[in-house]
Amino acid sequence: MQFTYCLLPKRQVDRLWSIVPALYAVHFSVRDMFYWPKDTPFPYQPRVYLATFLIVLWGFRLTYNFYRKGGYAIDSEDYRWPYLGSKIPAGAWLIFNIVFISLYQNLLLVAITVPVYTAWRASLIEITPLNWIDALATFLFLSALTLETIADQQQWKFQEAKKKAISNKEVLSGDFKRGFLTNGLFKYSRHPNFFGEMSIWWSVYLFSVAAGYPTYNAWFNPSIVGVLNLTLLFQGSTMLTEYLTSQKYPAYKQYQKTTSRFIPLPAGKSLDDLEQKSK
């Protein structure tokens, strides 16, 4: 009973992950409109609305991807949580649940969108027109979103095809037999979707840089804390993901030796070639 209770908060955090950042961004971009003096023109900021639009676009895409994988089903749960729960004593697990999952991760979801508010506040000091950093941020955001979308689609098609092949009791070969995808974007990166996700939020941070460039906050301002923490979180969560994957699929360790972890790099030798040579 206690263990089931501990599972509830993280299920909700997982389900909110793609939704609340978009809501925070919208809040940051419109909140001051409601308090602005009626006799004073409101300083509309295209940069802030552009960043908010992109984050909302990100939210729709990620929410759909989470939904089609069954993430909103009542009994749905990230497979890593039960593993951690089985390794951590009940008392420590409850503290971990409250501090890291319920508090830290929810604060992180606010922090990664704070650059939107930073961009707005910077405009109250000095209005900076859209500039080349905004253009760079938009390009990087859309590129990362495209990368993440393609990677998630390739993973989805592979997992669905694998399930179908197993259900039909077909003879499995290649990636189907190994159990994980090594083709498409996954030929160049073990986690291209994770790389895309981190890149998206670094792009959002750039909008806060653009708002003050070159005099107010230059390339660094306090709102960088959110994306830095997100990047660190991905390092730890990916280590756990890869550990569990390598325990389930023995060939994954070889895949780790031949393929970049995050940043897409020129492909190494394919596992098909390596397996053929070993015969």
Helices and strands as residue ranges (DSSP letters): H 2-16, H 20-30, G 31-34, H 46-68, H 80-87, H 90-96, I 97-104, H 105-111, H 114-125, H 132-167, H 174-178, G 184-187, H 192-212, H 224-248, H 252-258, H 271-278
